[in-house]
Amino acid sequence: MKNPNCLIRLGVHCAQPLTIAILMVLLLILNPLTIWAQVDSGCIGDVKYSILDEAAFQEVNGKNWVLLKGQFIDGSDPNEVTEPSDLFRLTGIKQLPDARGVFLRGANLKRDPTTGDTEANRSLGSYQADAVKKHKHDFGQTQFDVAVMHGSDKGEGGSDRYFSTPARITINISETGPNLSGEETRPRNICLFVYIKINR
């Protein structure tokens, strides 16, 4: 049984795994780089990380892979995908999510939101903005109400008299040690390209 998803770009459909192996060996003998440049890998909707830029990645994996950068794939944007893609036909997704500069997160599905994504019912490909989990810092008492004693008035046959005025003292507590503040909250990470296959 022929598998249309397994296609060597020489125009040969592979009927059996043995056929694939023989073709790859022949290509490798003819040119060690050819085997990598000729195989169109993956299935529609697959996502891959890579250190290769788009031109180099497509040379290795095929033109059916594109950067996941928020472009339309229904053929409505002539500057991007000029024809309706197979991924659009299969899923109805008109615009890809933009994975540039953000982390990917698994869909929560029916997992308990307290142990997974707290926004449990997000749609696939949706964007989630920055957030810091609710918490508190206990520093103890930082403000104190006091009475300031001042002035005196010598009364006849009596002792000095002092008057008190209510006042509030504020103590400022500052962070010590290295400054770890930044423009976002993030874990340690590595920067890579993110690609998705949109056509067979």
GIMOWO-V446759 format. One record per backbone hydrogen bond with DSSP energy under -1.0 kcal/mol. CO is the residue of the C=O (numbers start at 0). NH is the residue of the N-H. E is the energy in kcal/mol with one decimal. If there is no record, write none. Layout:
BEGIN
((CO NH E) (CO NH E))
END
This chain:
BEGIN
((2 5 -1.6) (5 13 -1.2) (7 10 -1.9) (11 7 -1.6) (13 2 -1.1) (15 19 -1.4) (16 20 -2.2) (17 21 -2.3) (18 22 -2.3) (19 23 -2.5) (20 24 -2.2) (21 25 -2.3) (22 26 -2.5) (23 27 -2.5) (24 28 -2.1) (25 29 -2.1) (26 30 -2.7) (30 33 -1.2) (32 36 -1.8) (33 37 -1.6) (37 8 -1.5) (42 45 -2.2) (45 196 -2.0) (47 194 -2.9) (49 192 -2.8) (52 56 -2.9) (53 57 -2.6) (54 58 -1.6) (55 59 -1.4) (56 60 -3.2) (57 61 -2.1) (61 64 -1.2) (63 197 -2.6) (65 195 -2.6) (66 68 -1.4) (67 98 -2.2) (70 95 -2.9) (72 84 -2.6) (76 79 -1.8) (84 88 -2.1) (85 89 -2.2) (86 90 -2.4) (87 91 -2.6) (93 72 -3.4) (96 69 -1.5) (98 101 -1.3) (107 110 -2.4) (111 114 -2.1) (117 119 -1.2) (118 121 -1.1) (122 125 -1.9) (141 170 -2.9) (143 168 -2.6) (145 166 -2.5) (147 164 -1.8) (149 162 -2.1) (154 157 -1.7) (162 149 -2.6) (164 147 -2.2) (166 145 -2.8) (168 143 -2.2) (192 49 -1.8) (193 67 -2.6) (194 47 -2.2) (195 65 -2.5) (196 44 -2.9) (197 86 -2.3))
END
